[in-house]
Amino acid sequence: MAGVTLDAGALIAASHDDRRFWVWWKWLTSKGVVASVPSPVVAQAWRSPRDVRLSIVLGGCREVPLDASGSRRTGELCARARSADVVDAFVVRGAADRKEDVLTSDPGDLHVLAAHAPGIGKIRTLDDLGPR
């Protein structure tokens, strides 16, 4: 399986104990896949160190920092896609660089950005994971 990048919607699903997410997460980790999660996405989703579910997921992920090169390339993607959503652009750009799929709860803006980011895998939604 290709790797996967998690966006804030996926992390929030984990935090809210979404059954679809947790079944998928168990399957993913059983295959030895380590998901990527961009640092700005962590900032969007993180609210408390007492969020055990989110802590479990983040503990099994590779956190991808936003560095100088990444911030510039993300801005360039925003310009090409005519988007102001820097976090979504960072998700898409990083996933494209790593040839990963993206798991999201809101694919609309990601599809627009993905059209300008060759190499990205599939954009999957929580609904693609199965019934609640």
Secondary structure, DSSP 8 states (H G I E B T S, - for coil): ---EEE-HHHHHHHHTT-HHHHHHHHHHHHTT--EEEEHHHHHHH---TT-HHHHHHHHTEEEE---HHHHHHHHHHHHHHT---HHHHHHHHHHHHHT-EEEES--HHHHHHHTT-TT---EEEGGGG---
